[in-house]
Amino acid sequence: MLAPSRLQAGSCEIEREFVMNRIRKGDTVLVIAGKNKGQHGEVTRVDGERVFVQNVNLVKRHTKPNPQLQQAGGIVEREAPIHISNVMLYDLATGKGERVGRKTLGDGRKVRVYRSTGEVVDA
């Protein structure tokens, strides 16, 4: 028998199946909260509810050398993930962060649109 949490309508597992990805790899996003607020960059990776933004939220990692992989040891600077709720899509035309909705076109395709202008994000 399934656990009661799986049967509830408000369960996170059920809702995640239907959530549209408002932020995708390759999008330009604006950070709206946290220590990097105001910075924008391109999304390099989406990992569940977290995104990696190029040259934003950089952290230093102390790594040991690994001779088998020809990796030198030392201090490596790399991007750390940011929660998807702390970023919003950046509209290059207006230079501002924009909210995103979705719309079904006449041919049945579902596309992302900017809420303020109604302009289609996906070509």
Buried (B, 14 or more C-beta within 10 A) or exposed (E): EEEEEEEEEEEEEEEEEEEEEBBBEEBBBBBBEEEBEEBBBBBBEBEEEBBBBBEBBEEEEEEEEEEEEEEEEEEEEEBEBBEBEBBBBBBEEEEEBBEBBEEEEEEEEEEBBBEEEEEEBEE
